[in-house]
């Protein structure tokens, strides 16, 4: 519509339906994921933070919603990027801290051909200060035995500021449990679908991509 009105001249312009036609969105995927685990503000390395958090009884939980707006673009582009919003629960700081404008990457390639990352990053505000939680799951070319820990273990660092260039002020490891995985599957929703066929095809594309990456990383190396 903006294009139509931008082209209006004093003498007017004839109405052209194509100018105001809405762009049709391609189908996408949405799902929700909860991960939780030991976390400490006295650590900068995830392993250390998990142990300290477990000993002190301080756990962080990330409640994330991942949106993949265009499944075709997602599976073909190198970084396989979606968007992420959610809330953070961490009793020493606060509960239900709202996080917006986050980044999600699935099987993000690294300089190491035998390593890919699942990236979860999101910023939030607490008592007027900005913080940025950066986490990644490490998917390595390994045996099938390592498939579960590789895809459910999120190594996290908390940065002060609006991105991960800020100083690290906390760390820990969040994990996805079996119950939470079942809940994740139940939250899968197809976006922008025009028909039942669209829904089936979109879920199939996502599943084929996901399982194909797992096959490449684990089964080939069994």
Beta strands, then each sheet from edge to edge (+ up, - down):
strand 1: 28-40
strand 2: 59-68
strand 3: 81-90
strand 4: 94-109
strand 5: 115-126
strand 6: 129-140
strand 7: 153-160
strand 8: 168-175
strand 9: 189-191
sheet 1: 9+ 1- 2+ 3- 4+ 5- 6+ 7- 8+
end
